[in-house]
Amino acid sequence: MTISKFTNKSLVLDQDLEYSQKIGLPVEVFCMKEYETVAFGRIQLITKNHVQINDQVFCRSENAFFGCPCPM
C-alpha cells in the first residue's frame, strides 16, 4: 500500500500542489524523519521551499505530500 501511495498519490510538482489548492482538495503531510502523518487539510500557501496547511508551514524537502495529482 505504501509503495502505491508514493507512486500514485505523491504531489511533487508545483502544478500538482497548485491543482489541489485551486480545487480545494485536502492533502496529507507525511514527515520523512518521524515516519508519520503530521497534518491533513487544505493548502493555504505554496512557495518554492514550503507549503502552508492549517496555519503550519512545512518544508517541501523534509515532508511528502499526498493527494490528488494534477490530471495529465
TORGULUM-459239 format. One record per residue (C-alpha): residue number from 1; chain; x, y, z. Coordinates in Angstrom, 2 decimals. Each point is the difference from the previous one (the first is absolute). Last residue first. Example, Ala and Ser with C-alpha at 12.3 -4.5 7.8 and 13.67 -1.06 7.14 Angstrom:
! TORGULUM-459239
<lokol torba="2" drense="A" x="13.67" y="-1.06" z="7.14"/>
<lokol torba="1" drense="A" x="-1.37" y="-3.44" z="0.66"/>
! end
This chain:
! TORGULUM-459239
<lokol torba="72" drense="A" x="-2.31" y="14.82" z="-17.37"/>
<lokol torba="71" drense="A" x="-2.25" y="0.34" z="3.01"/>
<lokol torba="70" drense="A" x="1.62" y="1.94" z="2.87"/>
<lokol torba="69" drense="A" x="0.74" y="-2.31" z="2.90"/>
<lokol torba="68" drense="A" x="-2.69" y="-0.72" z="2.61"/>
<lokol torba="67" drense="A" x="1.47" y="-0.12" z="3.47"/>
<lokol torba="66" drense="A" x="3.25" y="-0.82" z="1.71"/>
<lokol torba="65" drense="A" x="2.80" y="2.33" z="1.11"/>
<lokol torba="64" drense="A" x="3.34" y="-1.34" z="1.18"/>
<lokol torba="63" drense="A" x="1.98" y="1.98" z="2.53"/>
<lokol torba="62" drense="A" x="3.62" y="1.07" z="0.52"/>
<lokol torba="61" drense="A" x="0.69" y="1.62" z="-3.41"/>
<lokol torba="60" drense="A" x="-3.35" y="1.81" z="-0.19"/>
<lokol torba="59" drense="A" x="0.42" y="1.62" z="3.41"/>
<lokol torba="58" drense="A" x="-3.31" y="0.30" z="1.82"/>
<lokol torba="57" drense="A" x="-1.58" y="3.21" z="1.28"/>
<lokol torba="56" drense="A" x="-2.93" y="-0.29" z="2.42"/>
<lokol torba="55" drense="A" x="-3.13" y="2.18" z="-0.23"/>
<lokol torba="54" drense="A" x="-2.12" y="-3.07" z="-0.86"/>
<lokol torba="53" drense="A" x="2.19" y="-0.70" z="-3.06"/>
<lokol torba="52" drense="A" x="2.85" y="2.20" z="-1.24"/>
<lokol torba="51" drense="A" x="2.41" y="-1.44" z="-2.57"/>
<lokol torba="50" drense="A" x="3.69" y="0.87" z="-0.05"/>
<lokol torba="49" drense="A" x="3.10" y="0.18" z="-2.23"/>
<lokol torba="48" drense="A" x="-1.11" y="1.67" z="-3.24"/>
<lokol torba="47" drense="A" x="-3.13" y="1.42" z="1.60"/>
<lokol torba="46" drense="A" x="-3.54" y="-1.34" z="0.34"/>
<lokol torba="45" drense="A" x="-2.67" y="1.50" z="2.25"/>
<lokol torba="44" drense="A" x="-3.30" y="-1.13" z="1.56"/>
<lokol torba="43" drense="A" x="-0.03" y="-3.65" z="-0.99"/>
<lokol torba="42" drense="A" x="-3.03" y="-1.85" z="1.36"/>
<lokol torba="41" drense="A" x="0.30" y="-2.52" z="2.80"/>
<lokol torba="40" drense="A" x="1.87" y="-2.88" z="1.57"/>
<lokol torba="39" drense="A" x="3.06" y="0.39" z="2.20"/>
<lokol torba="38" drense="A" x="2.86" y="-1.90" z="1.68"/>
<lokol torba="37" drense="A" x="-0.39" y="-3.46" z="-1.55"/>
<lokol torba="36" drense="A" x="2.76" y="-2.22" z="1.29"/>
<lokol torba="35" drense="A" x="3.45" y="-1.24" z="-0.94"/>
<lokol torba="34" drense="A" x="1.80" y="2.30" z="2.49"/>
<lokol torba="33" drense="A" x="2.65" y="1.20" z="-2.45"/>
<lokol torba="32" drense="A" x="-2.04" y="-0.25" z="-3.23"/>
<lokol torba="31" drense="A" x="-2.92" y="1.93" z="1.50"/>
<lokol torba="30" drense="A" x="-3.20" y="-0.72" z="-1.95"/>
<lokol torba="29" drense="A" x="-2.27" y="2.91" z="-0.88"/>
<lokol torba="28" drense="A" x="-3.40" y="-1.12" z="-1.31"/>
<lokol torba="27" drense="A" x="-1.88" y="2.19" z="-2.46"/>
<lokol torba="26" drense="A" x="-3.51" y="1.40" z="0.01"/>
<lokol torba="25" drense="A" x="-1.64" y="0.93" z="-3.31"/>
<lokol torba="24" drense="A" x="-0.93" y="3.64" z="-0.49"/>
<lokol torba="23" drense="A" x="-0.24" y="0.09" z="-3.81"/>
<lokol torba="22" drense="A" x="2.80" y="2.55" z="-0.36"/>
<lokol torba="21" drense="A" x="2.11" y="-1.30" z="2.89"/>
<lokol torba="20" drense="A" x="0.02" y="-3.55" z="-1.35"/>
<lokol torba="19" drense="A" x="0.89" y="1.29" z="-3.48"/>
<lokol torba="18" drense="A" x="2.71" y="2.28" z="1.43"/>
<lokol torba="17" drense="A" x="1.62" y="-2.94" z="1.81"/>
<lokol torba="16" drense="A" x="0.04" y="-2.12" z="-3.15"/>
<lokol torba="15" drense="A" x="1.16" y="2.95" z="-2.15"/>
<lokol torba="14" drense="A" x="2.91" y="0.63" z="2.37"/>
<lokol torba="13" drense="A" x="1.16" y="-3.56" z="-0.55"/>
<lokol torba="12" drense="A" x="0.34" y="-2.61" z="2.72"/>
<lokol torba="11" drense="A" x="-3.50" y="-0.86" z="1.13"/>
<lokol torba="10" drense="A" x="0.23" y="-3.74" z="0.58"/>
<lokol torba="9" drense="A" x="-3.24" y="-1.98" z="-0.46"/>
<lokol torba="8" drense="A" x="0.79" y="-2.75" z="-2.52"/>
<lokol torba="7" drense="A" x="3.67" y="-0.91" z="0.46"/>
<lokol torba="6" drense="A" x="0.39" y="0.75" z="3.70"/>
<lokol torba="5" drense="A" x="-3.42" y="-1.43" z="0.83"/>
<lokol torba="4" drense="A" x="0.69" y="-3.12" z="-2.05"/>
<lokol torba="3" drense="A" x="3.16" y="-0.62" z="2.00"/>
<lokol torba="2" drense="A" x="-1.76" y="0.54" z="3.31"/>
<lokol torba="1" drense="A" x="-2.79" y="-2.45" z="-0.83"/>
! end
